[in-house]
Structures are given as structure tokens and as C-alpha cells.
Amino acid sequence: MAKTRRARAPSPPVLRGGVPLLGVLPALARDALGVFERARPLGDVVRLAVPGRRLLFVLADPAHVRHVLQENHPNYRRTPFHDRLKTVMGEGLVTSEGELWRRQRRLLQPAFRAERIRRFVETMGAVAAELVQRWDAAAAAGRVLDVSREMSDLALDIAVRCMFGQERRGGDAAISAALHEVQVWLAGRFWSLAPDWTERLPAPANRRFRRALATLDAAVGRIVADRLAAAEVGDDLLGMLLAAQGEENTGTDAGQVRDEAMTMLLAGHETSAAALTWVWHLLSLHPEVAEAVGDEAARVLGGRPAPGADDVGELALTRAVVQETMRLFPPVGWFGRLAAGPDRIGGFDIPAGAILALSPWLVQRDPRFWPDPARFDPSRFAAGARPAPYTYFPFGGGPRTCLGNHFAMAEMLAALAVLAPRFRLRHASTAPVRPELLVTLRPAGGLPMSVERRARALAA
Ligand code: HEM
């Protein structure tokens, strides 16, 4: 009997580039989000012309995003971009798949539940409070701060303190520099056609990257080795990771712990730093919202220098500001999936091996789902308001949704609760602020801002 065959679907529209043979690849390397925006008018499923046999599609419809991340997730895997990340993160949660990913996710998930994260709020607030003196000095001296850099250092301090129980030490500047170097290198390799072996050529960029990676490896290796040698595993995230690994009788594999620790460090600090940087940018453009956020925190803290675990739940406006900021400037501007088998999306055939780009930036700025999308309006996230599914997905979705979303929200709220009542930040330059996607979405060239003490400071 003849098999019934599914009729071939029409081909999706294609966005071609001006460069023969390379298609839109050079444009993707320069400005991936701009390319996605150019694709949107062509349809909800658009093929981007790139060299090679692998097809690349961008999806603009939340229903399609949900299909890939949730409904048909077993068909979707890590991409060659994730393989690039493996050079740094090894087989940690972001890059691994299959049984290893399932086991590690099951082990780590409990440590990241909202109720377990509560215990870190005081530390998060205390780290932010350490900035106050420096910002006071900058305000007194009329010194301009690079807020992008300030937020990176803050988020790195919070991550290192909460995850590894380490105090800020002299070597931190080297770690920050190494983290930045690694990001720049990864961003450069993302769309590169160069084969993997070129990573090992003694080119200056490769040498700088290898040195930076060695610095990070040594720092993380030291932290893990110290802990393994200690009598107690400790009660920070690293301790939870080691304890969980032990309980499962999987034995403590130092290599796996290193990969997870490196993953947490990289996935867990640049993202929150990016979101906080954009919060300051938007608050400066909307001084009335900045005042209300400062007042809210001052009221909730009632004169205490930093928030406790119960306070962050009370910061409704601040939370809405953070959510609206991540709508306009999602720290992870896009991420990808590779189709293991064929699929059909939006009436188009997606062949096995195709890569799908899912972009919070694209969907969260689409006027079909967000009226007047460019307008900053925190009331979109007022208490009780829930965006329609997958019209808002800064933390991804489905089984591989961000592990650190509660951690990230807690640290952003704790940091703002400390800083917003005390300081008013203003753009120090009239040059337009241009978003640039390295691994995360940041203001190109940093965010120079002047700091002022807020007059209505912390009246109890
Ligand atoms: C505002 C801050 C953050 C944003 C916007 C963010 C965003 C994301 C997104 C979009 C994904 C999913 C990527 C995909 O599906 O391919 C993800 C995954 C992940 N994130 Fe976050 N993240 C943030 C903070 C954090 C923090 C603080 C941590 C750790 C402490 C963390 C750890 C992870 C891990 C481990 C994964 C991989 C999960 C898995 O595949 O099972 N993230 N994040």
C-alpha cells in the first residue's frame, strides 16, 4: 500500500544580503538584531541567506517560539554556537545536553528555587551597599562613572560572594578583564566561518583569549580545590553543588564542578549587569519614574541601609521597571536551536540540521504584541498584568529556561533598593546610546553617567 506523504510546503521568504556568496553573514556579525528586524516585514518565518549547507531561520511569532522551546522541545538541540561556548564553559548546564544535562539540571535546580535564593538577598544588598561610598565620592568630585563597568563589577562581586563564598580580593581586576576578553573573543567567533583549528593559531587575539581563559581557569580551579580540601562543603551555591553531587553518589567530578562553576560565573553575571545598566539608562530618560523608584525603596527599607529577604517582594514598581527594561533591552538578545529532525513551523518545512534564531529583542518590540513598543512604560508589568505566552521571554522558556532567573531578579531588586533612593544618575554625554550585542546586549562603548546625591534620601 502506498504510504501517505505529507505534501511539500512552500519555501519561506529569504532575506538576502548585498555580499555575493556571504549573504547576510557579514551583517549578522556586525548587528544580528538589525538583521532580524530587516527580516520581520518578510514574514514570521524567514530564511537568512548565509553560506554553507546549513539553513538559518529567524522566527518572529510567539506561537512558533513556544513550539520550539516547549511543545516540540525534544526535537531541538544545542547549536554550533554552543560548541563555541564549550571552549570556555566546557560541559556545563548551558552547553550540555542529553543525560548529562538532565542530571546536572536536576541536581542544581533546587539550589536556585525562589525560597533558596532568599538567603542571598542580604549579601546582595551588602555588596551593593559597598558601592555607596564610592558613588558618594564620585558625586562630591563631579566624577563621571562608566555605569556599564560599575554594574559588571557589582554583579561579579555578587556572583562570587553568593556562589563561591569569596570576598572581593585584589585579583578581581584581572578576573574582570579576563571575563571581558573572553566575551570579546566569543563574540568575534560567533558568526565566523573559520574552522575550529584556527582557534589554536598563535594570532594575537587567540593568545590574549588563551591568557584570559587561563586566568579564569586558575581562579575557578583554586576555589573548587580549596573547597574540596575543606572539612565542610559550605552553604553557598558551590557548596550546594558539591553536596548535591555527593548525594547522587555520582562522585564529585572536579572537572564537572569546574565546568558548572565557570558556567554560573559567565551566564550569571554579565546578564544581570546588562539589565541593570539599561535600568539606569532608562531611569535617566524618565526622571519621574526614577524618583518613584527611589521613593518606593526608601519607604520599604524604612531607613535600613540594605534590604532583607522579605523586602524584595514589596518593590512592585522597581520590579516592573526591571521587567520593562528587559523587554526593551533583553540581555540575551537572541539564542538558537538546531532542529534534530524535520519539523513544520508556520506552514513551512524546517529541515533537519536547520538553525532557528529566537529573539526576545524582535518579539518584545513587535507592535502586534506590544502597542507603541518603543515607549518605556513600566505599567505594562503592573501587579497582576501577565504578558501573553512567549510575547515576553528574556529568560527563555520550556525545560531549558534560565536556571538563575530568581537569583537575577533578587540581585537586581536588592541592588536598586540600595542605590536608587540615594542616587540620581544622568547621561554624561549627549551622544546617542547604541545597543551592541557581544554575548550580552550592552551600550556600545560603555555608559558614562554623572552621579548626584538624591535630596530626598532615606527618610525613615
Ligand atoms: C537578567 C539576568 C539573566 C538573563 C536575562 C538570563 C537569560 C537566560 C536565557 C535567555 C537563557 C536560555 C538560553 C537558551 O534557552 O538557550 C538562560 C539560561 C541559563 N541561565 Fe540565565 N539569565 C540571567 C541570569 C542568570 C543567572 C544569575 C544565572 C546563574 C546564577 C544564570 C544561569 C543560567 C543557566 C545555567 C542557563 C542554562 C539553563 C539550561 O540550559 O538548563 N542566568 N539564561
Boltz pocket constraint, residues with backbone or C-beta under 6 A from the ligand:
constraints:
  - pocket:
      binder: B
      contacts: [[A, 93], [A, 94], [A, 105], [A, 263], [A, 264], [A, 267], [A, 268], [A, 269], [A, 271], [A, 272], [A, 275], [A, 330], [A, 331], [A, 332], [A, 335], [A, 336], [A, 393], [A, 394], [A, 395], [A, 396], [A, 397], [A, 399], [A, 400], [A, 401], [A, 402], [A, 403], [A, 404], [A, 405], [A, 407], [A, 408]]
      max_distance: 6.0
